[in-house]
Amino acid sequence: MKKLYFTLVVLLFLSSCSGIHYQMGQTAESFLRANHNRSFDLVRSSNQLTVYKWVNNWSYTDPPYFFYFRDGFLYQVDRGERAPDIIIQNR
């Protein structure tokens, strides 16, 4: 019975861990408010562009996420790597 109880507690703990909440077009203030329990590093800030970085502390091997806000609205989320525009497949 103790093993079952322990397993249920562990599953409850793991299922309660949530990801980052974001939506394209969301304002920077509402993004930071919705994710108040996360720590974001301000990478760049100007009049038109603001970039925040979030590193997953649970897995140090994963690259960080970057959140780009233009004129105060979220327009891009990526891992800091540029994707190619065209992929040519040789068959």
C-alpha positions as CSV (number, residue, x, y, z in Angstrom):
1,M,0.0,0.0,0.0
2,K,2.9,2.4,0.8
3,K,4.4,1.7,-2.7
4,L,1.1,2.6,-4.3
5,Y,0.7,5.8,-2.3
6,F,4.3,6.8,-3.1
7,T,3.8,6.1,-6.8
8,L,0.6,8.2,-6.8
9,V,2.4,11.1,-5.1
10,V,5.3,11.0,-7.6
11,L,2.8,10.9,-10.6
12,L,0.9,13.8,-9.1
13,F,4.1,15.8,-8.7
14,L,5.3,15.1,-12.2
15,S,1.9,15.9,-13.8
16,S,1.7,19.2,-11.9
17,C,4.8,20.5,-13.6
18,S,3.6,22.8,-16.4
19,G,5.3,24.4,-19.3
20,I,5.5,28.0,-20.4
21,H,2.2,29.6,-21.2
22,Y,2.4,31.9,-24.3
23,Q,0.3,32.9,-27.3
24,M,1.4,34.7,-30.4
25,G,0.4,38.3,-30.2
26,Q,0.4,38.3,-26.4
27,T,1.8,41.4,-24.7
28,A,5.0,41.2,-22.8
29,E,3.3,42.2,-19.5
30,S,0.7,39.4,-19.8
31,F,3.4,36.9,-20.8
32,L,5.5,37.7,-17.7
33,R,2.4,37.7,-15.5
34,A,1.2,34.3,-16.8
35,N,4.7,32.9,-16.2
36,H,5.5,34.6,-12.9
37,N,7.1,31.5,-11.4
38,R,9.7,31.2,-14.2
39,S,12.9,33.3,-14.4
40,F,13.5,35.0,-17.7
41,D,16.7,36.8,-18.6
42,L,16.4,40.0,-20.6
43,V,18.7,39.6,-23.5
44,R,17.9,42.7,-25.5
45,S,15.7,45.7,-25.0
46,S,15.1,48.6,-27.4
47,N,12.1,50.8,-28.4
48,Q,10.8,48.2,-30.8
49,L,12.4,44.8,-29.9
50,T,12.6,43.0,-26.6
51,V,14.1,39.5,-26.2
52,Y,13.8,37.2,-23.2
53,K,15.7,34.0,-22.6
54,W,14.5,31.0,-20.6
55,V,16.7,28.1,-19.7
56,N,15.0,24.9,-18.6
57,N,16.7,24.1,-15.2
58,W,15.4,20.5,-15.2
59,S,17.5,19.6,-18.3
60,Y,20.8,21.3,-18.8
61,T,21.3,19.7,-22.2
62,D,18.3,21.4,-23.8
63,P,19.0,24.7,-25.6
64,P,17.3,27.8,-24.1
65,Y,14.1,29.3,-25.5
66,F,14.1,32.9,-26.8
67,F,10.9,35.0,-26.8
68,Y,10.8,37.9,-29.2
69,F,8.5,40.9,-28.6
70,R,8.1,43.5,-31.3
71,D,6.3,46.7,-30.3
72,G,5.3,44.9,-27.0
73,F,3.7,41.9,-28.7
74,L,5.1,38.3,-29.0
75,Y,5.8,37.4,-32.6
76,Q,8.5,34.7,-32.5
77,V,9.6,31.9,-30.2
78,D,12.7,29.8,-31.0
79,R,15.7,28.1,-29.6
80,G,18.2,30.6,-30.9
81,E,19.1,28.7,-34.0
82,R,18.3,29.9,-37.5
83,A,16.4,27.4,-39.6
84,P,17.2,27.1,-43.3
85,D,14.8,28.7,-45.7
86,I,15.1,25.9,-48.3
87,I,15.9,22.3,-47.7
88,I,17.1,20.4,-50.8
89,Q,16.7,16.6,-50.6
90,N,18.8,14.5,-52.9
91,R,17.0,11.3,-53.8
